[in-house]
Amino acid sequence: MTAYNGYVTDETIEGAEDGPLADTTVAVKDNISTEGVRTTCGSAMLSDYVPPYDATVVQRLKDAGATIPGKTNMDEFGMGTTTETSAFGPVENPVAEGRVPGGSSGGSAAVVAAGDADLALGSDTGGSIRCPAAFCGVVGIKPTYGLVSRYGLVAYANSLEQIGPIAPTVEDAAELLDVIAGPDEHDATTQEAPEADGSYAAAADGDVDGLSIGVPTELLNGADQEVVETFWTALDDLEAQGASYHEVDLPSVEHAVEAYYVIAMSEASSNLARFDGVRYGQSGGYDGNWNDSFANAREEGFGEEVKRRVLLGTYALSAGYHDKYYKKAQDARAWVKQDFDEALDDADVLASPTMPVPPMKRGESLDDPLTMYLADANTTPVNLANLPAISVPAGETDDGLPVGLQLVGPAFGEREIIRAGSALA
């Protein structure tokens, strides 16, 4: 296995002899800690880092009997939409030759789509599970913030990110969610989900009779025409099975991408300060000047996209600009949350294309970061609102490129989006 094909580390980790995931392989994104096995975050800075402990989700995989066949490649520190910013090389899309697999969990989606692993774990800060799931024609779930422990996840933006499953089917993804979900004493942000009948996997029954679907027209603006046509065809399919759909308003999403990136970059600036060649990361060499050594370590260890986001985040948090940028972004976040809550008062779930475009050609967005950021327009608002969402395959373009449909539910409404997603699948 190589990074080019999806894996950074191919060291096998064996789980218990029995359990719900016995005889199942589950690949793990390389920003999730695995005791004794290299965890690089796709960065030269951590190319030799070996964690001394397991992330909670990894321990739960082991307890459930899963075998971990390796750690999957990713955009460096989760910063990207194409899995091209990894220090270990890009990942090919196994179902769309010459196209990117999405990011930042592109390796996880690619190995599932290629059949190299039964299931995979990714992390989603602004769409990093749903984007590659859509681009690779598989299923990805971004859980409600707090449903799955983040203990052992190398932090990018703490208030936004969640670990979640990637799988070939909705039922498979739901079964993996059953294993990893639940409170954790090591993560104070985890919560006990409200009591509900049955497991997440049991919710994948395809019964959408009477389901009300809200369609935020704002999330269709600017989308590729073939993506929009595929989206409406998928909704017609759900309607034929007993669901109904109507338009809803989310006016705040006009500002969601800007708010998301200010918040995410600001939190990244703080989180990545520890990677200085002394506490973590490769040493930049020491010649008596600590500042030079610190700068050299970060210059050599971080890629261009990470440097860009750290610099912008530091600027947004600096004296004189905190209120102008970071505080306003948090105000916009509250507005986004309010709009989603109001829309979900009028519908059981919300639906949109997962990504506004089909998988891009490799290399075409690397020199245009703004275009890459805008590609996250439909996914980032969900993270700002801390709500659950699923991406399921909705069809293909005329060129055979995968298109994903995103379903968003209320907080801890995973069963509703799983049920609706299973009907479409």
URSUL-V200412 format. One record per residue. N is the residue number from 1. SS is DSSP state (a for helix, b for strand, c for the rest). D_LAST is the distance of its C-alpha to the last C-alpha in Angstrom with 2 decimals. Layout:
BEGIN
n=N ss=SS d_last=D_LAST
n=N ss=SS d_last=D_LAST
END
This chain:
BEGIN
n=1 ss=c d_last=29.97
n=2 ss=c d_last=30.82
n=3 ss=a d_last=29.88
n=4 ss=a d_last=29.11
n=5 ss=a d_last=26.27
n=6 ss=c d_last=24.89
n=7 ss=b d_last=27.36
n=8 ss=b d_last=30.56
n=9 ss=b d_last=31.72
n=10 ss=c d_last=30.85
n=11 ss=c d_last=32.87
n=12 ss=c d_last=31.16
n=13 ss=b d_last=31.18
n=14 ss=c d_last=31.15
n=15 ss=c d_last=30.00
n=16 ss=c d_last=31.30
n=17 ss=c d_last=31.57
n=18 ss=c d_last=29.25
n=19 ss=c d_last=26.60
n=20 ss=c d_last=22.86
n=21 ss=c d_last=22.20
n=22 ss=c d_last=24.97
n=23 ss=c d_last=24.45
n=24 ss=c d_last=21.61
n=25 ss=b d_last=22.25
n=26 ss=b d_last=21.41
n=27 ss=b d_last=22.66
n=28 ss=b d_last=24.23
n=29 ss=b d_last=24.77
n=30 ss=c d_last=28.46
n=31 ss=c d_last=29.36
n=32 ss=b d_last=28.80
n=33 ss=c d_last=32.05
n=34 ss=b d_last=32.54
n=35 ss=c d_last=35.99
n=36 ss=c d_last=38.05
n=37 ss=b d_last=35.40
n=38 ss=b d_last=35.63
n=39 ss=c d_last=33.56
n=40 ss=c d_last=34.15
n=41 ss=c d_last=31.75
n=42 ss=c d_last=31.85
n=43 ss=c d_last=35.44
n=44 ss=a d_last=38.85
n=45 ss=a d_last=40.14
n=46 ss=a d_last=38.49
n=47 ss=c d_last=38.50
n=48 ss=c d_last=40.53
n=49 ss=c d_last=39.40
n=50 ss=b d_last=38.77
n=51 ss=c d_last=37.81
n=52 ss=c d_last=39.92
n=53 ss=c d_last=37.16
n=54 ss=c d_last=33.48
n=55 ss=c d_last=31.10
n=56 ss=a d_last=30.06
n=57 ss=a d_last=26.44
n=58 ss=a d_last=27.90
n=59 ss=a d_last=30.19
n=60 ss=a d_last=27.38
n=61 ss=a d_last=25.52
n=62 ss=a d_last=28.83
n=63 ss=a d_last=29.44
n=64 ss=c d_last=26.08
n=65 ss=c d_last=27.10
n=66 ss=c d_last=24.94
n=67 ss=b d_last=26.47
n=68 ss=b d_last=26.40
n=69 ss=c d_last=26.87
n=70 ss=c d_last=27.85
n=71 ss=b d_last=27.66
n=72 ss=b d_last=25.45
n=73 ss=c d_last=26.90
n=74 ss=c d_last=26.46
n=75 ss=c d_last=28.14
n=76 ss=a d_last=31.54
n=77 ss=a d_last=31.46
n=78 ss=a d_last=27.99
n=79 ss=c d_last=29.54
n=80 ss=c d_last=27.55
n=81 ss=c d_last=24.37
n=82 ss=c d_last=24.61
n=83 ss=c d_last=25.85
n=84 ss=c d_last=29.01
n=85 ss=c d_last=31.41
n=86 ss=c d_last=31.51
n=87 ss=c d_last=35.03
n=88 ss=c d_last=33.68
n=89 ss=c d_last=32.28
n=90 ss=c d_last=29.02
n=91 ss=c d_last=25.71
n=92 ss=b d_last=24.35
n=93 ss=c d_last=20.78
n=94 ss=c d_last=19.90
n=95 ss=c d_last=17.51
n=96 ss=c d_last=19.78
n=97 ss=c d_last=23.43
n=98 ss=c d_last=25.88
n=99 ss=b d_last=23.39
n=100 ss=b d_last=23.05
n=101 ss=c d_last=20.19
n=102 ss=c d_last=20.43
n=103 ss=c d_last=22.30
n=104 ss=c d_last=23.81
n=105 ss=c d_last=21.56
n=106 ss=a d_last=21.17
n=107 ss=a d_last=22.49
n=108 ss=a d_last=20.01
n=109 ss=a d_last=16.95
n=110 ss=a d_last=18.88
n=111 ss=a d_last=19.83
n=112 ss=a d_last=16.33
n=113 ss=a d_last=15.16
n=114 ss=c d_last=18.43
n=115 ss=c d_last=18.17
n=116 ss=c d_last=21.35
n=117 ss=c d_last=20.04
n=118 ss=c d_last=17.48
n=119 ss=b d_last=16.84
n=120 ss=b d_last=18.68
n=121 ss=b d_last=20.21
n=122 ss=b d_last=20.70
n=123 ss=b d_last=22.56
n=124 ss=b d_last=21.78
n=125 ss=c d_last=24.87
n=126 ss=c d_last=23.69
n=127 ss=c d_last=20.19
n=128 ss=c d_last=20.87
n=129 ss=c d_last=17.64
n=130 ss=a d_last=15.30
n=131 ss=a d_last=17.20
n=132 ss=a d_last=17.04
n=133 ss=a d_last=13.37
n=134 ss=a d_last=12.85
n=135 ss=a d_last=15.65
n=136 ss=a d_last=14.62
n=137 ss=c d_last=10.97
n=138 ss=c d_last=10.03
n=139 ss=b d_last=9.25
n=140 ss=b d_last=12.45
n=141 ss=b d_last=13.94
n=142 ss=b d_last=17.34
n=143 ss=c d_last=18.93
n=144 ss=c d_last=21.64
n=145 ss=c d_last=24.92
n=146 ss=c d_last=26.81
n=147 ss=c d_last=24.10
n=148 ss=b d_last=24.35
n=149 ss=c d_last=27.78
n=150 ss=c d_last=28.83
n=151 ss=c d_last=31.89
n=152 ss=c d_last=32.25
n=153 ss=b d_last=30.11
n=154 ss=c d_last=32.48
n=155 ss=c d_last=32.65
n=156 ss=c d_last=31.93
n=157 ss=c d_last=31.63
n=158 ss=c d_last=31.87
n=159 ss=c d_last=31.01
n=160 ss=c d_last=27.69
n=161 ss=c d_last=26.05
n=162 ss=b d_last=23.72
n=163 ss=b d_last=22.47
n=164 ss=b d_last=18.81
n=165 ss=b d_last=16.29
n=166 ss=b d_last=14.38
n=167 ss=b d_last=12.25
n=168 ss=c d_last=10.13
n=169 ss=c d_last=7.46
n=170 ss=a d_last=7.32
n=171 ss=a d_last=9.76
n=172 ss=a d_last=11.91
n=173 ss=a d_last=12.28
n=174 ss=a d_last=13.23
n=175 ss=a d_last=15.68
n=176 ss=a d_last=17.28
n=177 ss=a d_last=17.65
n=178 ss=a d_last=19.46
n=179 ss=a d_last=21.90
n=180 ss=a d_last=22.79
n=181 ss=b d_last=22.88
n=182 ss=c d_last=26.20
n=183 ss=c d_last=29.67
n=184 ss=b d_last=31.85
n=185 ss=c d_last=35.62
n=186 ss=c d_last=35.63
n=187 ss=b d_last=33.55
n=188 ss=c d_last=35.06
n=189 ss=c d_last=32.11
n=190 ss=c d_last=29.80
n=191 ss=c d_last=29.42
n=192 ss=c d_last=28.64
n=193 ss=c d_last=25.55
n=194 ss=c d_last=26.45
n=195 ss=c d_last=26.31
n=196 ss=c d_last=23.25
n=197 ss=c d_last=22.45
n=198 ss=c d_last=20.47
n=199 ss=c d_last=18.85
n=200 ss=c d_last=15.91
n=201 ss=a d_last=14.15
n=202 ss=a d_last=15.19
n=203 ss=a d_last=13.52
n=204 ss=c d_last=9.99
n=205 ss=c d_last=10.82
n=206 ss=c d_last=8.48
n=207 ss=c d_last=11.87
n=208 ss=c d_last=12.23
n=209 ss=c d_last=15.42
n=210 ss=c d_last=17.95
n=211 ss=c d_last=15.90
n=212 ss=b d_last=17.83
n=213 ss=b d_last=16.31
n=214 ss=b d_last=18.96
n=215 ss=b d_last=18.90
n=216 ss=b d_last=21.58
n=217 ss=a d_last=23.06
n=218 ss=a d_last=24.82
n=219 ss=a d_last=21.66
n=220 ss=c d_last=21.39
n=221 ss=c d_last=25.02
n=222 ss=c d_last=25.70
n=223 ss=c d_last=22.19
n=224 ss=c d_last=22.04
n=225 ss=a d_last=21.95
n=226 ss=a d_last=19.19
n=227 ss=a d_last=17.00
n=228 ss=a d_last=17.93
n=229 ss=a d_last=17.32
n=230 ss=a d_last=13.76
n=231 ss=a d_last=13.25
n=232 ss=a d_last=14.91
n=233 ss=a d_last=13.01
n=234 ss=a d_last=9.67
n=235 ss=a d_last=11.89
n=236 ss=a d_last=13.34
n=237 ss=a d_last=10.17
n=238 ss=a d_last=10.05
n=239 ss=a d_last=13.79
n=240 ss=a d_last=13.72
n=241 ss=c d_last=12.15
n=242 ss=c d_last=15.05
n=243 ss=c d_last=14.53
n=244 ss=b d_last=17.16
n=245 ss=b d_last=17.75
n=246 ss=b d_last=21.03
n=247 ss=b d_last=22.69
n=248 ss=b d_last=24.04
n=249 ss=c d_last=26.54
n=250 ss=c d_last=26.46
n=251 ss=a d_last=29.78
n=252 ss=a d_last=30.25
n=253 ss=a d_last=27.43
n=254 ss=a d_last=29.95
n=255 ss=a d_last=31.74
n=256 ss=a d_last=28.94
n=257 ss=a d_last=28.89
n=258 ss=a d_last=32.67
n=259 ss=a d_last=32.77
n=260 ss=a d_last=30.13
n=261 ss=a d_last=32.01
n=262 ss=a d_last=35.37
n=263 ss=a d_last=34.22
n=264 ss=a d_last=32.30
n=265 ss=a d_last=35.18
n=266 ss=a d_last=37.75
n=267 ss=a d_last=36.18
n=268 ss=a d_last=35.80
n=269 ss=a d_last=39.48
n=270 ss=a d_last=40.43
n=271 ss=a d_last=38.17
n=272 ss=a d_last=39.11
n=273 ss=a d_last=42.82
n=274 ss=a d_last=43.06
n=275 ss=b d_last=42.44
n=276 ss=c d_last=46.05
n=277 ss=c d_last=47.14
n=278 ss=c d_last=49.00
n=279 ss=c d_last=46.60
n=280 ss=b d_last=43.55
n=281 ss=c d_last=43.06
n=282 ss=c d_last=45.34
n=283 ss=c d_last=48.92
n=284 ss=c d_last=50.14
n=285 ss=c d_last=53.66
n=286 ss=c d_last=56.42
n=287 ss=c d_last=59.64
n=288 ss=c d_last=60.99
n=289 ss=c d_last=58.91
n=290 ss=a d_last=55.90
n=291 ss=a d_last=54.40
n=292 ss=a d_last=54.52
n=293 ss=a d_last=52.95
n=294 ss=a d_last=50.14
n=295 ss=a d_last=49.55
n=296 ss=a d_last=49.71
n=297 ss=a d_last=47.14
n=298 ss=a d_last=44.63
n=299 ss=a d_last=45.46
n=300 ss=a d_last=44.91
n=301 ss=a d_last=42.01
n=302 ss=c d_last=39.70
n=303 ss=c d_last=37.95
n=304 ss=a d_last=38.34
n=305 ss=a d_last=35.21
n=306 ss=a d_last=36.11
n=307 ss=a d_last=39.67
n=308 ss=a d_last=38.63
n=309 ss=a d_last=36.59
n=310 ss=a d_last=39.29
n=311 ss=a d_last=41.98
n=312 ss=a d_last=40.21
n=313 ss=a d_last=39.43
n=314 ss=a d_last=43.04
n=315 ss=a d_last=44.27
n=316 ss=a d_last=42.17
n=317 ss=a d_last=43.63
n=318 ss=c d_last=47.17
n=319 ss=c d_last=50.11
n=320 ss=c d_last=50.31
n=321 ss=c d_last=46.66
n=322 ss=a d_last=44.84
n=323 ss=a d_last=45.14
n=324 ss=a d_last=44.54
n=325 ss=a d_last=41.18
n=326 ss=a d_last=39.78
n=327 ss=a d_last=40.85
n=328 ss=a d_last=39.58
n=329 ss=a d_last=36.20
n=330 ss=a d_last=36.06
n=331 ss=a d_last=37.07
n=332 ss=a d_last=34.24
n=333 ss=a d_last=31.82
n=334 ss=a d_last=33.08
n=335 ss=a d_last=32.59
n=336 ss=a d_last=28.94
n=337 ss=a d_last=28.37
n=338 ss=a d_last=30.23
n=339 ss=a d_last=28.25
n=340 ss=a d_last=24.87
n=341 ss=a d_last=26.37
n=342 ss=a d_last=27.74
n=343 ss=a d_last=24.56
n=344 ss=a d_last=22.71
n=345 ss=a d_last=25.61
n=346 ss=c d_last=24.56
n=347 ss=c d_last=20.78
n=348 ss=c d_last=18.50
n=349 ss=b d_last=16.31
n=350 ss=b d_last=16.80
n=351 ss=b d_last=14.55
n=352 ss=b d_last=15.55
n=353 ss=b d_last=14.82
n=354 ss=c d_last=14.76
n=355 ss=c d_last=17.57
n=356 ss=c d_last=19.87
n=357 ss=c d_last=20.32
n=358 ss=c d_last=18.69
n=359 ss=c d_last=19.95
n=360 ss=c d_last=23.74
n=361 ss=b d_last=26.24
n=362 ss=c d_last=27.84
n=363 ss=c d_last=30.99
n=364 ss=c d_last=30.73
n=365 ss=c d_last=30.22
n=366 ss=c d_last=32.52
n=367 ss=c d_last=35.56
n=368 ss=c d_last=33.98
n=369 ss=a d_last=32.81
n=370 ss=a d_last=32.65
n=371 ss=a d_last=29.98
n=372 ss=a d_last=28.00
n=373 ss=a d_last=28.48
n=374 ss=a d_last=27.44
n=375 ss=c d_last=24.10
n=376 ss=c d_last=23.25
n=377 ss=c d_last=23.89
n=378 ss=c d_last=20.49
n=379 ss=c d_last=20.09
n=380 ss=a d_last=23.71
n=381 ss=a d_last=24.21
n=382 ss=a d_last=21.75
n=383 ss=a d_last=23.90
n=384 ss=a d_last=27.02
n=385 ss=a d_last=25.86
n=386 ss=c d_last=24.81
n=387 ss=c d_last=21.58
n=388 ss=c d_last=18.20
n=389 ss=b d_last=15.25
n=390 ss=b d_last=11.82
n=391 ss=b d_last=10.49
n=392 ss=b d_last=6.91
n=393 ss=b d_last=6.91
n=394 ss=b d_last=7.72
n=395 ss=b d_last=9.80
n=396 ss=b d_last=13.30
n=397 ss=c d_last=16.86
n=398 ss=c d_last=19.48
n=399 ss=c d_last=20.58
n=400 ss=c d_last=17.31
n=401 ss=c d_last=16.78
n=402 ss=b d_last=13.40
n=403 ss=b d_last=12.59
n=404 ss=b d_last=10.82
n=405 ss=b d_last=10.33
n=406 ss=b d_last=12.30
n=407 ss=b d_last=12.49
n=408 ss=b d_last=15.95
n=409 ss=c d_last=17.44
n=410 ss=c d_last=21.07
n=411 ss=c d_last=22.85
n=412 ss=c d_last=21.52
n=413 ss=c d_last=18.69
n=414 ss=a d_last=16.11
n=415 ss=a d_last=15.08
n=416 ss=a d_last=14.31
n=417 ss=a d_last=12.02
n=418 ss=a d_last=10.26
n=419 ss=a d_last=10.05
n=420 ss=a d_last=8.85
n=421 ss=a d_last=6.20
n=422 ss=a d_last=5.00
n=423 ss=a d_last=5.52
n=424 ss=a d_last=3.79
n=425 ss=c d_last=0.00
END
